[in-house]
């Protein structure tokens, strides 16, 4: 088994319960890998400078007290950054030197973000490192992931990162091929030309042979993902970042759909 590389996490918090989920997950991942955590809070730059400074000073004190009181922070190097600006811009800017951004998310983001215009989606579109959205309270290290794979570099990077960051996690990976027709009783019939390049990519990933399972499924990616999530109840869904476009903004492609509706945590890599 390949040891986990040090995870240097940027954990962004808005001082809400979902921000607390991000902090706990970031510190747990950093502790398990001998990494570190930068705790970031962004104050919107709509306040006059004296008021903004007063807010930042108060938030810095509050976060320092919160992190010091967290059992998860013990033994983990950390620092706090409280800055003024636009949240998604500052999160991506402050992530320099980190190899993972951890954000908090709701279990059903459709209620609050019907057009996926939230900070989370904007950060994912801009970030140069993987973004983990912690939608569930911490119940232990990730034990099982469902990963959508295809013959692209972002999907391969996402799965490689997940395997390295979570050395005890098993992975159910799938390629969805949406073709008309098909032979009944054999979902792989005629799909091998699509599956083989993906199998070749998976064969290059350290530890995948021992920890992963791959299937090529006939059908659209969204219903295939939903079916596998329902069947396996994973802790984590792993995806490559989509190309920029309205399909992601409106939640119509696979990462956008998963981010809006999945109840598992979501890891998306560029």
Secondary structure, DSSP 8 states (H G I E B T S, - for coil): -------EEEEE--SSHHHHHHHHHHHHHHHHHT-EEEEEEEE-TTS-HHHHHHHHHHHHHHHHHHHHH-GGGTT-EEEEEEEES-HHHHHHHHTTT-SEEEEE--S-GGGT-TT--SHHHHHHHH-SSEEEEE-S---SS--EEEEE--SSHHHHHHHHHHHHH-TT-EEEEEEEE--S---TT-TTTTTHHHHHHHHHHHHTSTTHHHHEEEEEEES-HHHHHHHHHHHH--SEEEEE---SSHHHHTT-SHHHHHHHH-SSEEEEE-
